[in-house]
């Protein structure tokens, strides 16, 4: 093995070998085990969330594969309707100055497919860098031919089951992209706006309780008042009780609208009067439905004011009774231009009460950046109430379990108040809706036009045109667990791997994806007895990875971390260019640049994939938010080095040596028996942690065993045997066998978490341990057995470790050079202590660097010594002649004075009222912790000084 661990040299080599050898394909004799990767967007690139979830899925997959299960990790990507269409439209505009409309639908879609083939594989290549052991031979895409058939089949079946319908409903409308978007594609940003207070005159001479002839309503969107169809008050508000049922004369448009009573209104907020605009606000839409109010759509697809409004009744039928004409001065104006004109009009009429500054949550499209407009449009919907009932029951009765369990509450709260799902999008890239229309607007749903004509017995000469819309990408991804396995065909893969075992996902898409997969799967997939399949048995919900300060990672903050930068390293100049190169705002670029240079003055060092993965596992607790920690990443890079160097030591002492693989007699030392027992305990701990999805516990158990026990203790305990010329051949053979067998088993245990370094070392270690095979990833996981635990050996070694540490502590406290041999005394030694001392003299002398160990009998005088306690046993190190008393006292006094100055400074800081008032609580707490630590250190130094003075 090379002297230094170089992850870049071995990672790509081994991944290429694994993939080309077909090791990722399902194999194994035990029960099938399957995971479906949440399909990343085809436009995407790897981010920390992907790295986190994919590392977890790979650990589960590799773990179950090594347990002997027939294991499938299904891979694929999502066509990402909006994102992909935007990418290609931008490319088209930059290269040819054309729009998609210039090309036409078919030619534009050809361009999208062309882009997908050339540039759409970024994230899949990055998955390989992470070591993802997915089944590349069956990679799927949500727009491939097989998936297209599945999507068409589902749409037609749900329509025939009366669970899909077309209706006029309020949606999130993006005025730039000209499409409805899902709630997940809306970002609510904190912005400063205004609240306009308008006077709405009462009709027919009515007055309020205090004699006013108007009501004051407040709005943050004055332009929507053109579509008001009511003013609402709380039914318990005595101020307006006499006005309920009367009317308002709506300014500017002159429309009479009713005053209605509704519990939606908070009588304590503002004036207690709320304008109701059902066609332009989701809450108002609900109020409108309850009171059967008409809906007036005053905006077009660009969010500009219409010449003629669209007016509908609450049941979406056309309303011909209300005057649909919009004020001519406003027609065609952008919504913000219209806002200014409307406010000016109210002011000129004396109807503007006041304008207050107001903090807003502004909904913006995550792709376009524009403010989203709630808009009344014709869309396709899934009727979800029927589908939700069995999906709720599956979680209630435990067929599907959430880990952590508290996420069930989030699932239930949404599912028990579920709204119908808008599944149509006004795009070209996506699954085109399989519905055809005749000239009269009649709808014919079928898998293709020919089937539509046959299904509905249509005349051959009846002209039909297909719906222009495509389906929401969440619709196709809702079929992911079974669509990827070949459904609607009853394939062997579907029969073998469905239902899947676990879904690894984030809490933010429990509504958008998890719930919809459960609903769709249970409605469509049944076993031979007609019992519905669940899509997965467990939903493991991961937290959100934040930066080291707990802030959400975002490009605008400049705190996004690229997993590949963690793996490969990146120089500061390149990191700055990456974070600020595309920013159009110089001030923001400067701010992000300074923060980046402060956080990474030397750039980011290369750490390798295994170190990154192990860091992610160590952070995978059951909390929602996970703060990234660069120090942990550096620590686990050191951990990889530690394992590498340990393996080099083992191989140097076992290669071409007698390790007892040919049946020769071996003699196991106390240390051999102890480390084998600890390995078994570690295997059991990892198995328990993995069954509970506690990757943090599993990784910690492996870390503790490798670093603290195998490397720090066992390798050291092996040296007195291997380097002792008087040790027997059987003893040397037993230690060599233990060295290599424990290393090999540990590599198999750690492989699901650290695949590359374990494969590289295993290829050298396996043969020495007497094993064969092409790869570690197809070896069996080591299994724990309580019969292998040697309790006596474990207790004896803990005694030995305690004694060695006690001596080392005395050395450290008294500043005794580590190379100086010591004479120690043992006081109050029990019979067991004496026996252990006799049995382990060799280990103790070598590892504690001792000249002699003497048991002091009861009543026997002892010289002045530094002392450590180990239960009843006292460990004494006579200090005379060990140190230069004068020099050591001078050193300790100097150190104490330095600490006392620090204490004075900290006490002054913490008694400063100005500091306490201005500093954040966490900063104050850290200063208090520093003060306590310094005071404690002074106390310990004082004790040492007194001890040395007494010598």
Buried (B, 14 or more C-beta within 10 A) or exposed (E): BEEEBEBEEBBBEBBEEBBEEEBBEBBBEEEBBBBBBBBBBBBBBBBBBBBBBBBBBBBBBBBBBBBBBBBBBBBBBBBBBBBBBBBBBEBBEEEEEBEBEEBEEEEBBEBBEEBBEEEBBBBBEBBBBBBBBBBBEBBBBBBBEBBBBBBBBBBBBBBEEEBBBBBBBBBBBBBBBEBBBBEBBBBEEEEEBBBBBBBBBBBEEBEBEEEEEBBBBBBEBBBBBBBBBBBBBBBEBEBBEEBBEBBBBBBBBEBEBBBBBBEBBEBEEBBBBBBBBBBBBEEBBBBBEBBEBBBBBBBBBEBBBBEEBBBBBBEEEEBEEBEBEBBEEBBBBBBEBBBEBBBEBBEEEEBBBEBEEEEBEBBBBBBBEBBBBBBBBEBBBBBBEEBBBBBBEBBEEEBBBBBBEEBBEBBBEBBEEBEBBBBBBBBBBBBBBBBBBBEEEEBBBBBEBEBBBEBBEBEEEEEBEBBEBBBBBBBBBBBBBBBBBBBBEEBEBBEBBBBBBBBBBBBEBBBBBBBBBBBBBBBBBEEEEEEBBBBBBBBBBBBBBBBEEEEEBEEEBBBBBBBBBBBBBBEBEBBBEBBBEEBEEEEBBEBBBEBBBEBBEEBBBBBBBBBBBBBBBBBBEBEBEBBBBBEBBBBBBBBBBBBBBBBBBBBEBBBEBBBBBEEEEBBBBBBBBBBBBBBBBBBBBBBBBBEEBBBBBBBBBBBBBBBEBBBBBBBBBBBBBBEEEEBEEBBBBBBBBBBBBBBBBBBBBBBBBBBBBBBBBBBBBBBBBBBEEEBBBBBEBBEBEEEBBBEEBBEBBEBBBBBBBBBBEBBEBBBBEEEEEBBBBBBBBEEEBEEBBEBBBBBBBBBBBBEEBEBBEEEEEEEEBBBBEBEEBBBBBBBEEBBEBEEBBEEBEEBBEEBBEBBEBBBEBBEEEEBEEEBEEEEBEEBEEBBEEBBEBBEEBEEBBEBBEEB
